[in-house]
Every structure is written in structure tokens, then in C-alpha cells.
Amino acid sequence: MGAQTSPSARRRWLRLGPGTIIALIVAVAALASGRLNEPNKAALSAGRVVYEADAQGRMRRVDAAAPPPRPLALPRLWKPEPRMVLDRQSELHLTSGQRRTVAALDAGWRHDRAQLEAEMQPIATRAGQGAGAESETQGVSMAQLRQGLADYSELSRAYDARRADYWQRAVAVLTARQRRTMERAPDASRRSEVTR
């Protein structure tokens, strides 16, 4: 008969010492935290040579690549309209003649704006429907889509030019002192826009 192991010998083999238990706990914790699965960034870039350009354009060796620059926050887009002058009429001390002129310009701009927006709406709708189509049989062809976008861009430029024209005419009614007051207005953060 083969050698039989006694129950006490079997228990000795299953008995773990304190060092083994600590090693198992550390291994389980390392696996749970993902440290064994995550490659070390230093190890990944070991052996790589990184160069950056200095201020004069000369290349110099660096230890690690610099982090990418954070994007700057863009200022709010400022699209002034004659209504902005009327909104500050008490602050600007507009005369009745100035008020009438700017109000007429504002009414003209609102009329032209409504007309331009009415022209832009169907083009934008068609372009949106064409972009959502999966094939040319479902919607419009790429050439038609491009033409629609070109038409929309042209109308958008006309819209912006007309708005700027009305703004310039409204600002031209103001005195130099009123223009300076308008430049200091909270939403006139692009000071050059007021007098341009």
C-alpha cells in the first residue's frame, strides 16, 4: 500500500504562517487597486528622447514632454444692435432727436433682421434634413447640401454686415462723450467695437 498521509500532516500543509497571509493580503489589494494592470508612465517613456523648441526655435532635449497648453477661454461674442443704445438712454442722456433717430434705426434693423431670418430658416432646415439623410436617395445630394450651406453662409454674412451697419449708424448719432460712456458699459467689453 502506498504511503497514507495522516490528518495531522494534511492540516500542517494547509496551515499558513503570518508572512504568507500578509503577502496574500498585499497581492489581493494590489490586484484590486489595479496597480498590477496599469502600466507605469515612467516605464513607458523610458528610453525615449523628447525634444522641445525653445523661444528662439532651437531644439533642446527635455526629460519629459510638457503637458499640452490649456485652451484659453474665448470672450463672449459681442454683436451690438441699436437697441443697446436705447437700453442705456438715461445713462447716455440722449436728446429727443437722438432717441428718435436711434429708435428709427432699431425699428429698421428689427424689420431687416426678421426678413433675413425668414430667408435663412428654410435653407437651414433643408441643410439639416440633408445632413441627417443616410444616402442620396433619402435626402439631398452632397452638391445640394454644399450649395445650401454656401447660401446660408452668404445670408449670414449679409445679416452680420447689415447689423454692423445699423450699429455704426446708431453710434454715429452719439457725441464723443456718449461714445466713451458706451465704451465703459458692462457688455461693451470690446471697446474698439463701439467706435469702429
Secondary structure, 3 states (H helix, E strand, C coil): CCCCCCHHHHHHHHCCCHHHHHHHHHHHHHHHHCCCCCCCHHHHCCCCCEEEECCCCCEEEECCCCCCCCCCCCCCCCCCCCHHHHHCHHHHCCCHHHHHHHHHHHHHHHHHHHHHHHHHHHHHHHHHHHHHCCCCCCCCCHHHHHHHHHHHHHHHHHHHHHHHHHHHHHHHHCCHHHHHHHHCCCCCCCHHHHHC
